[in-house]
Amino acid sequence: MLTNLLSRARTHAATATETMHTLAAAGRTYQPSQAEQRVAALLTTLALATSPARAQLGGGGAAAALEGVQETVVGIVQVIFAIVLIVGLIRVVMKFVQGAPDALGSLGWLVGGVILWFGFQLFKDDLVSAVGGGDGGVR
């Protein structure tokens, strides 16, 4: 049984070696067509054109990208504020309709949220410039 396994292993090793030599020879003789060369050149050009490394070329790409991030963060904060205020308004109205004893306390929290919202809107430009907004910041 051991000799049978050894002979099978030798046969598989010889077949694998021949397959590797065939693949290596095919790889050396393969010549891409004109269309394949053009597609490869086009994909390489697109990869280089959209590369984050081009932001380092002095075109102001890094500053523009950071400004875009700041606009996104401010937009997300505004949406979160709006959602929280709408949910709070609905809850306060429901408490007043149901005659809940803590309706005035909920109304106070809602007024505090609205004040916070307007404060954020008022000082948004100052916040952005303090975080590194630079020249124009977010409007």
C-alpha atoms as an extended CHARMM CRD file, in Angstrom:
* protein
*
       139  EXT
         1         1  MET       CA              0.0000000000        0.0000000000        0.0000000000  PROA      1               0.0000000000
         2         2  LEU       CA              2.8570000000        2.3610000000        0.7840000000  PROA      2               0.0000000000
         3         3  THR       CA              4.4710000000        1.7040000000       -2.6110000000  PROA      3               0.0000000000
         4         4  ASN       CA              1.1540000000        2.4370000000       -4.3200000000  PROA      4               0.0000000000
         5         5  LEU       CA              0.9350000000        5.8320000000       -2.5630000000  PROA      5               0.0000000000
         6         6  LEU       CA              4.5490000000        6.6600000000       -3.4360000000  PROA      6               0.0000000000
         7         7  SER       CA              4.0380000000        5.8460000000       -7.1100000000  PROA      7               0.0000000000
         8         8  ARG       CA              0.8870000000        8.0050000000       -7.2080000000  PROA      8               0.0000000000
         9         9  ALA       CA              2.7550000000       10.8840000000       -5.5490000000  PROA      9               0.0000000000
        10        10  ARG       CA              5.5560000000       10.6270000000       -8.1680000000  PROA      10              0.0000000000
        11        11  THR       CA              3.0070000000       10.6250000000      -10.9890000000  PROA      11              0.0000000000
        12        12  HSD       CA              1.2260000000       13.7100000000       -9.6290000000  PROA      12              0.0000000000
        13        13  ALA       CA              4.5310000000       15.5110000000       -9.0560000000  PROA      13              0.0000000000
        14        14  ALA       CA              5.6030000000       14.8340000000      -12.6450000000  PROA      14              0.0000000000
        15        15  THR       CA              2.2530000000       16.0280000000      -13.9900000000  PROA      15              0.0000000000
        16        16  ALA       CA              2.4030000000       19.1870000000      -11.8700000000  PROA      16              0.0000000000
        17        17  THR       CA              5.9290000000       19.9330000000      -13.0700000000  PROA      17              0.0000000000
        18        18  GLU       CA              4.8930000000       19.5390000000      -16.7150000000  PROA      18              0.0000000000
        19        19  THR       CA              1.8630000000       21.7780000000      -16.1490000000  PROA      19              0.0000000000
        20        20  MET       CA              4.0290000000       24.4750000000      -14.5600000000  PROA      20              0.0000000000
        21        21  HSD       CA              6.4870000000       24.3820000000      -17.4940000000  PROA      21              0.0000000000
        22        22  THR       CA              3.5820000000       24.6390000000      -19.9630000000  PROA      22              0.0000000000
        23        23  LEU       CA              2.0980000000       27.6430000000      -18.1330000000  PROA      23              0.0000000000
        24        24  ALA       CA              5.4680000000       29.3910000000      -17.9090000000  PROA      24              0.0000000000
        25        25  ALA       CA              6.0810000000       28.9180000000      -21.6360000000  PROA      25              0.0000000000
        26        26  ALA       CA              2.5980000000       30.1820000000      -22.4760000000  PROA      26              0.0000000000
        27        27  GLY       CA              3.1270000000       33.2260000000      -20.3060000000  PROA      27              0.0000000000
        28        28  ARG       CA              6.3220000000       34.1300000000      -22.1260000000  PROA      28              0.0000000000
        29        29  THR       CA              4.8050000000       33.7700000000      -25.5780000000  PROA      29              0.0000000000
        30        30  TYR       CA              1.4990000000       35.5640000000      -24.9090000000  PROA      30              0.0000000000
        31        31  GLN       CA              1.1820000000       38.7940000000      -26.8640000000  PROA      31              0.0000000000
        32        32  PRO       CA             -1.8630000000       40.9750000000      -26.0920000000  PROA      32              0.0000000000
        33        33  SER       CA             -3.8880000000       42.2690000000      -29.0130000000  PROA      33              0.0000000000
        34        34  GLN       CA             -4.1720000000       45.9500000000      -29.9040000000  PROA      34              0.0000000000
        35        35  ALA       CA             -7.6010000000       46.1600000000      -28.2710000000  PROA      35              0.0000000000
        36        36  GLU       CA             -6.2720000000       44.6020000000      -25.0380000000  PROA      36              0.0000000000
        37        37  GLN       CA             -3.3720000000       47.0490000000      -25.0120000000  PROA      37              0.0000000000
        38        38  ARG       CA             -5.7330000000       49.9960000000      -25.5150000000  PROA      38              0.0000000000
        39        39  VAL       CA             -8.0660000000       48.8200000000      -22.7480000000  PROA      39              0.0000000000
        40        40  ALA       CA             -5.1060000000       48.3700000000      -20.3850000000  PROA      40              0.0000000000
        41        41  ALA       CA             -3.8330000000       51.8770000000      -21.2320000000  PROA      41              0.0000000000
        42        42  LEU       CA             -7.2950000000       53.3710000000      -20.7250000000  PROA      42              0.0000000000
        43        43  LEU       CA             -7.7610000000       51.6680000000      -17.3570000000  PROA      43              0.0000000000
        44        44  THR       CA             -4.2950000000       52.7640000000      -16.2190000000  PROA      44              0.0000000000
        45        45  THR       CA             -5.0380000000       56.3580000000      -17.2350000000  PROA      45              0.0000000000
        46        46  LEU       CA             -8.3700000000       56.3180000000      -15.4010000000  PROA      46              0.0000000000
        47        47  ALA       CA             -6.7620000000       54.8750000000      -12.2850000000  PROA      47              0.0000000000
        48        48  LEU       CA             -4.0880000000       57.5560000000      -12.2810000000  PROA      48              0.0000000000
        49        49  ALA       CA             -6.5550000000       60.3610000000      -13.0330000000  PROA      49              0.0000000000
        50        50  THR       CA             -8.8150000000       59.4780000000      -10.1300000000  PROA      50              0.0000000000
        51        51  SER       CA             -6.0270000000       58.6400000000       -7.7230000000  PROA      51              0.0000000000
        52        52  PRO       CA             -5.9500000000       60.3760000000       -4.3390000000  PROA      52              0.0000000000
        53        53  ALA       CA             -2.2540000000       60.9780000000       -4.9700000000  PROA      53              0.0000000000
        54        54  ARG       CA             -3.0990000000       63.7180000000       -7.4660000000  PROA      54              0.0000000000
        55        55  ALA       CA             -4.2570000000       65.8720000000       -4.5470000000  PROA      55              0.0000000000
        56        56  GLN       CA             -0.6050000000       66.2600000000       -3.6720000000  PROA      56              0.0000000000
        57        57  LEU       CA              0.1950000000       67.9120000000       -7.0090000000  PROA      57              0.0000000000
        58        58  GLY       CA             -0.6080000000       71.3960000000       -5.7170000000  PROA      58              0.0000000000
        59        59  GLY       CA             -4.0530000000       71.6940000000       -7.2600000000  PROA      59              0.0000000000
        60        60  GLY       CA             -5.6810000000       72.3170000000       -3.8910000000  PROA      60              0.0000000000
        61        61  GLY       CA             -7.2970000000       68.9030000000       -3.9490000000  PROA      61              0.0000000000
        62        62  ALA       CA             -6.6390000000       68.2010000000       -0.2770000000  PROA      62              0.0000000000
        63        63  ALA       CA             -8.1630000000       71.4970000000        0.8560000000  PROA      63              0.0000000000
        64        64  ALA       CA            -11.1950000000       70.9550000000       -1.3620000000  PROA      64              0.0000000000
        65        65  ALA       CA            -11.6120000000       67.4300000000       -0.0070000000  PROA      65              0.0000000000
        66        66  LEU       CA            -11.4540000000       68.6920000000        3.5890000000  PROA      66              0.0000000000
        67        67  GLU       CA            -13.9910000000       71.3860000000        2.8050000000  PROA      67              0.0000000000
        68        68  GLY       CA            -16.2750000000       68.7230000000        1.3720000000  PROA      68              0.0000000000
        69        69  VAL       CA            -15.9140000000       66.6940000000        4.5600000000  PROA      69              0.0000000000
        70        70  GLN       CA            -16.7930000000       69.7260000000        6.6720000000  PROA      70              0.0000000000
        71        71  GLU       CA            -19.8730000000       70.4220000000        4.5630000000  PROA      71              0.0000000000
        72        72  THR       CA            -20.9280000000       66.7990000000        4.9600000000  PROA      72              0.0000000000
        73        73  VAL       CA            -20.4660000000       66.8390000000        8.7390000000  PROA      73              0.0000000000
        74        74  VAL       CA            -22.4000000000       70.0960000000        9.1190000000  PROA      74              0.0000000000
        75        75  GLY       CA            -25.1570000000       68.7350000000        6.8740000000  PROA      75              0.0000000000
        76        76  ILE       CA            -25.3910000000       65.5390000000        8.9410000000  PROA      76              0.0000000000
        77        77  VAL       CA            -25.5830000000       67.5360000000       12.1870000000  PROA      77              0.0000000000
        78        78  GLN       CA            -28.3470000000       69.7110000000       10.7120000000  PROA      78              0.0000000000
        79        79  VAL       CA            -30.3580000000       66.6730000000        9.6170000000  PROA      79              0.0000000000
        80        80  ILE       CA            -29.9730000000       65.0750000000       13.0670000000  PROA      80              0.0000000000
        81        81  PHE       CA            -31.1180000000       68.3050000000       14.7330000000  PROA      81              0.0000000000
        82        82  ALA       CA            -34.1260000000       68.5140000000       12.4270000000  PROA      82              0.0000000000
        83        83  ILE       CA            -35.1420000000       64.8920000000       13.0560000000  PROA      83              0.0000000000
        84        84  VAL       CA            -34.8090000000       65.2530000000       16.8250000000  PROA      84              0.0000000000
        85        85  LEU       CA            -36.8150000000       68.4850000000       16.8290000000  PROA      85              0.0000000000
        86        86  ILE       CA            -39.5940000000       67.0060000000       14.6870000000  PROA      86              0.0000000000
        87        87  VAL       CA            -39.8390000000       63.9220000000       16.9060000000  PROA      87              0.0000000000
        88        88  GLY       CA            -39.7990000000       66.1620000000       19.9810000000  PROA      88              0.0000000000
        89        89  LEU       CA            -42.5510000000       68.3610000000       18.5690000000  PROA      89              0.0000000000
        90        90  ILE       CA            -44.7290000000       65.3430000000       17.8400000000  PROA      90              0.0000000000
        91        91  ARG       CA            -44.2070000000       63.9730000000       21.3660000000  PROA      91              0.0000000000
        92        92  VAL       CA            -45.0040000000       67.3280000000       22.9810000000  PROA      92              0.0000000000
        93        93  VAL       CA            -48.1920000000       67.7180000000       20.9550000000  PROA      93              0.0000000000
        94        94  MET       CA            -49.2520000000       64.1710000000       21.8530000000  PROA      94              0.0000000000
        95        95  LYS       CA            -48.6200000000       64.8510000000       25.5590000000  PROA      95              0.0000000000
        96        96  PHE       CA            -50.7350000000       68.0120000000       25.4320000000  PROA      96              0.0000000000
        97        97  VAL       CA            -53.5170000000       66.1900000000       23.5840000000  PROA      97              0.0000000000
        98        98  GLN       CA            -53.4770000000       63.3190000000       26.0980000000  PROA      98              0.0000000000
        99        99  GLY       CA            -53.2890000000       65.7130000000       29.0430000000  PROA      99              0.0000000000
       100       100  ALA       CA            -50.0380000000       64.2500000000       30.4140000000  PROA      100             0.0000000000
       101       101  PRO       CA            -48.7920000000       65.9530000000       33.6110000000  PROA      101             0.0000000000
       102       102  ASP       CA            -45.2510000000       66.3940000000       32.2370000000  PROA      102             0.0000000000
       103       103  ALA       CA            -46.3430000000       68.1500000000       29.0210000000  PROA      103             0.0000000000
       104       104  LEU       CA            -44.9290000000       71.5220000000       30.1120000000  PROA      104             0.0000000000
       105       105  GLY       CA            -41.5890000000       69.9270000000       30.9770000000  PROA      105             0.0000000000
       106       106  SER       CA            -41.4440000000       68.3570000000       27.5200000000  PROA      106             0.0000000000
       107       107  LEU       CA            -42.2940000000       71.7250000000       25.9930000000  PROA      107             0.0000000000
       108       108  GLY       CA            -39.3740000000       73.2390000000       27.9180000000  PROA      108             0.0000000000
       109       109  TRP       CA            -37.0070000000       70.6100000000       26.5180000000  PROA      109             0.0000000000
       110       110  LEU       CA            -38.3230000000       71.2980000000       23.0100000000  PROA      110             0.0000000000
       111       111  VAL       CA            -37.7440000000       75.0470000000       23.4210000000  PROA      111             0.0000000000
       112       112  GLY       CA            -34.2130000000       74.2820000000       24.6190000000  PROA      112             0.0000000000
       113       113  GLY       CA            -33.6400000000       72.1570000000       21.5260000000  PROA      113             0.0000000000
       114       114  VAL       CA            -34.8840000000       74.9440000000       19.2610000000  PROA      114             0.0000000000
       115       115  ILE       CA            -32.5570000000       77.4300000000       20.9800000000  PROA      115             0.0000000000
       116       116  LEU       CA            -29.6810000000       75.0050000000       20.5120000000  PROA      116             0.0000000000
       117       117  TRP       CA            -30.6260000000       74.6250000000       16.8270000000  PROA      117             0.0000000000
       118       118  PHE       CA            -30.6110000000       78.3960000000       16.2350000000  PROA      118             0.0000000000
       119       119  GLY       CA            -27.3880000000       78.7430000000       18.1940000000  PROA      119             0.0000000000
       120       120  PHE       CA            -25.7730000000       76.1240000000       15.9700000000  PROA      120             0.0000000000
       121       121  GLN       CA            -27.0000000000       77.9520000000       12.8640000000  PROA      121             0.0000000000
       122       122  LEU       CA            -25.6960000000       81.2710000000       14.1770000000  PROA      122             0.0000000000
       123       123  PHE       CA            -22.2390000000       80.0200000000       15.1280000000  PROA      123             0.0000000000
       124       124  LYS       CA            -21.8100000000       77.4520000000       12.3650000000  PROA      124             0.0000000000
       125       125  ASP       CA            -19.2410000000       79.5210000000       10.4400000000  PROA      125             0.0000000000
       126       126  ASP       CA            -17.2740000000       80.1830000000       13.6110000000  PROA      126             0.0000000000
       127       127  LEU       CA            -17.2900000000       76.4760000000       14.4390000000  PROA      127             0.0000000000
       128       128  VAL       CA            -16.0570000000       75.5330000000       10.9740000000  PROA      128             0.0000000000
       129       129  SER       CA            -13.2510000000       78.0760000000       11.0180000000  PROA      129             0.0000000000
       130       130  ALA       CA            -12.2080000000       76.9490000000       14.5050000000  PROA      130             0.0000000000
       131       131  VAL       CA            -11.9460000000       73.3630000000       13.2530000000  PROA      131             0.0000000000
       132       132  GLY       CA             -9.8370000000       74.4610000000       10.2970000000  PROA      132             0.0000000000
       133       133  GLY       CA            -12.3440000000       75.6600000000        7.7450000000  PROA      133             0.0000000000
       134       134  GLY       CA             -9.8930000000       78.1440000000        6.3450000000  PROA      134             0.0000000000
       135       135  ASP       CA            -10.9230000000       80.7730000000        3.8350000000  PROA      135             0.0000000000
       136       136  GLY       CA            -14.5880000000       80.3860000000        2.9920000000  PROA      136             0.0000000000
       137       137  GLY       CA            -15.7540000000       77.6170000000        5.2350000000  PROA      137             0.0000000000
       138       138  VAL       CA            -19.3090000000       76.3600000000        5.0000000000  PROA      138             0.0000000000
       139       139  ARG       CA            -22.1230000000       78.7020000000        4.1760000000  PROA      139             0.0000000000
